[in-house]
Amino acid sequence: MTDRTKLVLAGWANLSEAEREEFEREIRRYQQGAPLQKSNIQKNWINEAARVSLGPVGRFCPCCGK
């Protein structure tokens, strides 16, 4: 398993049950989309992630908790 996969799995494991369900719905929506839809979904995810404040350096990672 790659380090990137491990990081995503660690982030997923730190989600609540409701957040996991939302995450899984988004993945299914992406997987079922046509190529243009997938591109738009991916761009939206990137834009949303860019708005997340990571806070000051030295804090814990909001994704994996490290």
QUINOR-V858384 format. One record per backbone hydrogen bond with DSSP energy under -1.0 kcal/mol. CO is the residue of the C=O (numbers start at 1). NH is the residue of the N-H. E is the energy in kcal/mol with one decimal. If there is no record, write none. Layout:
co nh e
CO NH E
CO NH E
This chain:
co nh e
2 6 -2.3
3 7 -2.2
4 8 -2.1
5 9 -2.6
6 10 -2.4
7 11 -2.2
8 12 -2.7
9 13 -2.4
10 14 -1.1
12 15 -1.6
16 20 -2.5
17 21 -2.2
18 22 -2.1
19 23 -2.7
20 24 -2.8
21 25 -2.2
22 26 -2.2
23 27 -2.2
24 28 -2.3
25 29 -2.5
26 30 -2.2
27 31 -2.8
28 32 -2.2
30 33 -1.1
34 38 -2.9
35 39 -2.1
36 40 -2.2
37 41 -2.9
38 42 -2.7
39 43 -2.3
40 44 -2.2
41 45 -2.5
42 46 -2.3
43 47 -2.6
44 48 -2.7
45 49 -2.6
46 50 -1.9
49 52 -1.1
56 59 -1.3
61 65 -1.9
